[in-house]
Amino acid sequence: MHIEEEIAQIYLCKQGHNPVQYEPAGNVPPDFFIDNRVAVEVRRLNENYFTGANTEGLEQKQITLFKCVDNVLAKHNTLPATTNSYGLVLEYGRPVGDLNKIKHRLDQELNAFIHNPNRITPHAIQISIHFKVTILKRPFINDKLFCIYIDRDNDGGGLLEDLYVSNINYCIAEKTSKISTYQNKYKEWWLLFIDFIGWDLYSWESYSMINRIQKSSAWNKIIIVNVNANKLLEM
């Protein structure tokens, strides 16, 4: 069970639904069957990067990039931080570039920085066209010479309403297509989103925003809850 399904299960139980069956038909929709009548599909609501016909969750590239950087830092962190520790600020966009080339370039730059007797910070390094690293001196020394301080995803963010509407509409369409083969097996379908965008949601009261959400007739109810399993919106 993925984390979003665990949160969904907590939410459904908190709402008093009984029984709450996980994957009643196996590894096919729905994710849950509740009250012996409602099929519930669960989807992580995340920011996506839209380019042409391709879409990817922003965190997908972030995870692979962080692993690449961590591998380089692990190599250099075998050296003791005797005088200073340093934090890396990562700034990136898409396409990030070839991760092997990024790893090699970052390794070279950190090696040069370490062996420079005059380590001046902040020290900015353009690793690839869309990936920049800035080295900052940390205010205290710890057991690691380098660590990731801050990251900035240049493809993230945007106007709150537009951000949510575009990603909700994309996720609704994706899930609607996924259940089409199984639609007639259950009388009622709910779509439950777990919000991993995690911004302040006062604008949920905006009727203009709700009217921009393209709710498919495939769903009797669409619910959005936060990572603490509290409801944010029901349509």
HELIX and SHEET records of a PDB file:
HELIX    1   1 ILE A    3  LYS A   14  1                                  12    
HELIX    2   2 LEU A   58  HIS A   76  1                                  19    
HELIX    3   3 LEU A   99  ILE A  114  1                                  16    
HELIX    4   4 LEU A  160  ILE A  179  1                                  20    
HELIX    5   5 SER A  180  LYS A  185  5                                   6    
HELIX    6   6 TYR A  202  GLU A  205  5                                   4    
HELIX    7   7 TYR A  207  ASN A  211  1                                   5    
SHEET    1   A 6 VAL A  20  TYR A  22  0                                        
SHEET    2   A 6 PHE A  32  ILE A  34 -1                                        
SHEET    3   A 6 VAL A  38  LEU A  45 -1                                        
SHEET    4   A 6 GLU A 188  ASP A 195  1                                        
SHEET    5   A 6 LYS A 221  VAL A 225  1                                        
SHEET    6   A 6 LYS A 231  GLU A 234 -1                                        
SHEET    1   B 2 ASN A  48  THR A  51  0                                        
SHEET    2   B 2 ASN A  54  GLY A  57 -1                                        
SHEET    1   C 4 HIS A 123  SER A 128  0                                        
SHEET    2   C 4 PHE A 131  LYS A 137 -1                                        
SHEET    3   C 4 TYR A  86  TYR A  92 -1                                        
SHEET    4   C 4 PHE A 146  ASP A 153  1                                        
END                                                                             
